[in-house]
Amino acid sequence: MIRERPLLSVQLSVGYRTKPGVLKDVKLEIAAGEIVGLVGQSGSGKSTLAMAIPRLLDLRKANVTGEIVFQGEDLCQKGESQLRAIRGKQISIVLQSPLTALNPALRIGFQLREAWRAHATGGGAESLTAIRAALTSVSLPSVDEFLARKPSQLSVGQAQRVVIAMAILHRPALLIADEATSALDAITHAEILELFGRLNHEMGTAILYISHDLLSVAALCQRIAILNAGQIVECDTPKAIFNSPSHPYTRTLIGALPTRPEQAPDRLLTAALSASETALCQK
């Protein structure tokens, strides 16, 4: 049987002048349409990996070695103009703080139109159609009144949905969500998890979902990669991670979950898989 080529295959080491060895020969693959979670403590290298994949690290400060093979091509061998054609179109990223990701001085509609024009030549009518469709897909109003708002007139949850709408305007093959729910309240957190799952199902977009929260990752992802001290120490299905973790660090993460000691791992996983639905029912 011929194994299908992954959408993304990373083998990467990254260090900074003041902090060498942030990532140490990290190996990660993501198939087309797959949702992979990346879990690790602060400082483990999660955000460095998120920024390294679309080649957003400042190479004047970071030393990057290895390869980032996306759709069969090594992004490390591409120039900046080639990378600009990929970023935002084939690979999009959603960061932790939506209110800093958006320009506070510019209206939402203008920022979405600029994101559209970066990779499309269609006129105003075509861009407006795409923008309205993207806003609708993330459960936001697509009316002119909403497009005329500035980021300060949005809730944090609405702002994050705008950032996600901007990220999916061109239906990317890969969406990187770096702590995209950590600034949200519990209900909005669950809604955004459900949104990522729905976008994956409807658009076929692969997602790298990065979080501290092992339970939310288990609720969303088909595989979980555990990052510890710059290395992926374990990568498996949520069921395998919870029921038979192979690395001591993974066992420590599971042991730190706020559950009763007598709870079996399979019950933890059941709770994780229903977390999003439970929170939504409380709304």
N, C-alpha and C positions, 0 to 999 in steps of 0.2 A: 504493500500500500504506500502511495506517494504522500508524504507529509506536506500539507499546504504551507506555503511560505507565510510567515507572520507579517502582519501589517507593520509592526515596529520591532526591531531587535537592537537592543542596547548592550554594549560592553564598554564600560566607561570608568575612568578614574579622573577625579577633579580635586585640585588643591588650590589654596590661595597663598599669597605671600606670607600672611600672618597666621594661616591655619592650613598646613599641609594635610593631605590625606582625608579630605572631607568625604569623598567617595573613593572606595578602593575596589577596583575591578568589579563594579556592579554589573550584573547580567540580568536582563529582564526582556521578556518577549510579550507582546500583546497581539492577539489575532484580530482580524477584521471583525467588527461588531462585538468584541468582548469588553466586559467591564472588569478591570483589575484594580484592586485596592492596594495602597501602599501605606503601611502603618509603622510608626516609629516615634520615639520621644523627640522633644525639641533638641535641635542640634545634631540630629542623626544624619542629616543630609537630604531630607525629603524635598525641600524647596530648591536646593541646588540641583537635584535631578530634574525637577519640574522645569526649571529655567534652562538647563543644559540641553534638553531634548530638542526644543525649537531654536537652539543656538542663541539664546538671549543673554548668556553670561558675558561680562566684560572681559575680553581676553587680555586686556592690559593688567588685570588683577588676578585672573583665574588661569590656571594651567590645566587644560583639558586634553586627555589622551584617550585613544580608543576609537570606537565607531558608533554611529547612530544611523542604522539602516532603516529608512522609512520608505515603504513601497518599492523596495529593491534598490534604493539609491542611498549612498552614504552622505548624510548631511554635513559631515565634517569635511567633505571634499568640495562643498559648494561655496560660491562667493556670496557676498551680501545681497546683491541684486537678485540672485536666484533664491536666497532664503526669504527675502521679502515677498516673493511670489507664492511662497508656501505658507508663511505665517499668516494666520487669520483666514486662510482659505482652505488649506488641507489640514493644518494643525492649528487649533485655537486653545487659548488658555484662559481660565477663570481664576482670579486671585482671591485672597482672603477678604480684603476690604473693598466692597463695591464703591463706597463713597470716595475712595482715593483712586480707584480705577477710572472713574468718570471725571471729566473736566467740570468743576463747579460753576464756571462762567458760561457754559454753553448749554443750549437746550437739548433735550433728549433726542428730538427728531434730527437735529443737525448732526449730533454725534453718530447716530445710526446711519445717516446718509453718507457721512465720511467713511465709515467702516465699509459700506456697500461700494462706494466709488474706488476704494483701494484695490478692488479685484474685479470690477465689472465696468463695462462701458455703456450700459443701458441708461436711458434717460430718466427724467424725474418720475414718470408714471411707473416705469419698471422698478425703480428703487423703492418707491412708496408701496407698491404691491408686495415686494419682498420684506420690507420692514413691518408692514401690517401683519403679514403671515408669521413672521418671527415672534412678534409681540403676542399674537394670539396663541402661538404654540407654547409660550411660557405663562399663559393665563393672565396677561396684562391687557388693558384696553388699548385698542389701536386707533382711537379717535384723535382728532387734531388737538383737542384740549390737553390730552396726556402728552402728546409729542411736543407740545409747547412748554412743558414744565422743565425746570432745572433740577439737578440732582438733590438740592437742598429741600425740594418740595416733595420728595419721595421718602417712604419708610426705608429702612435698611433692607427689608425683604424685597420691596419693589425695586430698589436699586440693584440688588443682586440678580433679579430676574431680567432687568434691562441689560446687565453685563452678559448674562447667559444668552439673551436674544442676539446681542451683538456678536457673540462668539459663534453662533450657529447660522448666521445670515447666509453664509456660503456653503452650508451643509458639509462641514469638515469631516474627514475620515477619522480624525482623532481629536478628542476633547480632553484637555488636562485640567482637572479641577483641584487646585492647591488650597486645601483648608477652606473650601468655598462655603461651608456651612457653619464654621466655628464662631462667627460673629452674630449668628442668628439665634432667636429664641427657639424653644423646643418645638413649638408648633410649626414655625416657618422652616426650621431645620428638616422636619419630617416632610413638609411639602416639597422642598427642594430635592430631597432624596427621591421622592416619588417622581418629580419632574425629570431628573436625570434618567431614571429607569424608563420613563415613557419616551423620552427623546431617543434613547438607545433602541427601543423597540420600534418606533415609528420611522426613524431616519437611518438606523443601522450604524450610527456613530459609535466607534470604540471610545471608551472612557478610561483614563487613568485617574482614579479618585484617591486623593491624598488626605489623610486625616489622622488625628490622635485617637479617634474614637473607634475602637475595635468592633463594637456592636453595630454602629451605623455602617461601617464597611462591610460587615457580614450581611447586613440587610440588603445591600445593593449589589455587591460584587460576586462574580463567578469564581475568581481566584483572589487570594490575599498574599501579598509579598510583605515580609517582615524585615524592616531595615533597622539595623543596630550598629552604631558606631561606624557608619559609612559602608556597611556591607549588607547585602540581602542574605539573611541567615536561613530563611525558610520561605517557600512559596507553594501554596496548595489551595484546595477548595476550602470554603468556610467550614464545612463539616469536618474535614480532616484536621484543620487548624484547631478547632475547638475540641474534638474528640481525642486526637492523638498528636499533639504538638511534639515536634522532634527536637526543638532547640530550647535550652534553658531560658533564654530571654522571652520566647513566646509563652512558655509556661508561666513566667513571671507576669506578663501582660494579662493573661487570662486570670491568674490568681488575684490580680489587683482589681478585677471588676467588682462593682458593688452588689454582690449577691451573697446569699447564705452559703456557708461552707458545704452544706449537704447537697447543694444543687448539683446535679450531674451535668457534664458538658453538653449533652444533647438537649437538655432543657435550656441551657444558656443560648444555644444556637436557635432553638425555637423562639425564644424571647427576642433574639436579635432580628430574626426574619419577619417578625410581626411588629417590630418597634414603630416603623413608619405608619402602618395602618392604625395602630393603637393611638398614636399621637393625633392623627387626623380625626379620629372619631371623637376626641375630646374637644375639638374646636367648637 
